[in-house]
């Protein structure tokens, strides 16, 4: 400060003395010229100070590469936070949600997750218009392929409701299955699921493995990693948590009623006591569709020792259609054969011989019944 003040006064005195002879005759001109000189000196000093300060900043930035990296990381994090804040603001303005949450959909929960593979065939809709007749062809072929006697199995009709949750802080797919006829009648389940078409490893690394439920639901929940096998499609992996001890036909009309089953999928680290979350939990959910499904399952163990389930799963538009099975089912109808890894699914490894034997069973039924419009494969499919 003293340096700049001294420099300013020295320059001013020098210029005024140098021009003194020209300024004596006109006092008004003298005052104007003095002000002009002072202003010019201030401009010169400002430019000088700007150049010195810029060089000083540049020196500090380039002198320490680590500082530069850290600043870049901090800027990146700030950009992410700003994006989240912008999303919060946009969502609040739209009324779609109260808080933008970044909590992972699923959380790792140790060794309680079972591993399974499900081999699927799409059912020919016209062939299954008379369901009893179609079963009279398919079941003998299944018994022959597996070498199992296979009894009557467990038949049920369920009402299935899918919910989207855009107003609950995070949009996930929730499914409710209400069993309204046959096996498990007057029981319901709720599940949450994530799907990956890029392989199991990516699914696990993204920390979306499993939803943490809460007591009393945790002890009766089922957690599963499953690989879906289709004749002409890429393999698809999914991870699912299903809760079985819920009230029959649970009311999930508002977010609070879903969050209580899967809190980790929605609630941030701040917890449910947050003022914004108090508003969030009263938001309505969005029932996406209601369908009716006929299922016939056979459970047991294959001769190779693998835990096994055969399931006919046919979709209909009404309860009556699903119960009687004398109309054409919907396109989503399928037959599937699920096997579990060793130790009833608790091991991560599948026995190669069991996989080869299971594939033989699957291919033999595929060759007899096909897989709807998926079979035979077209050129752009596997």
Secondary structure, 3 states (H helix, E strand, C coil): CHHHHHHHHHHHHHHHHHCHHHHCCCHHHHHHHHHHHHHHHHHHHHHHHHHHHHHHHHHHHHHCHHHHHHHHHHHHHHHHHHHHHHHHHHHHHHCCCCCCCCCCCCCCCCCCEEEEEEEEEECCCCHHHCHHHHHHHHHHHHHHHHCCCCCCCEEEEEEEEEEECHHHCCCCEEEEEEEEEECCCCEEEEEEEEEECCCHHHHHHCCCCCCCCCCCCHHHEEEEEEEEECCCCCCEEEEEEEECCCCCCCCCCEHHHHHCCCHHHCCCCCCCCCHHHHHHCCCECEEEEEEEEEEEEEEEECCCCCEEEEEEEEEECCHHHHHHCCCCCCCCCEEEEEEECCCCCCCCCCCHHHHHHHHHHHHHHHHHHCCHHHCCCCCCCC
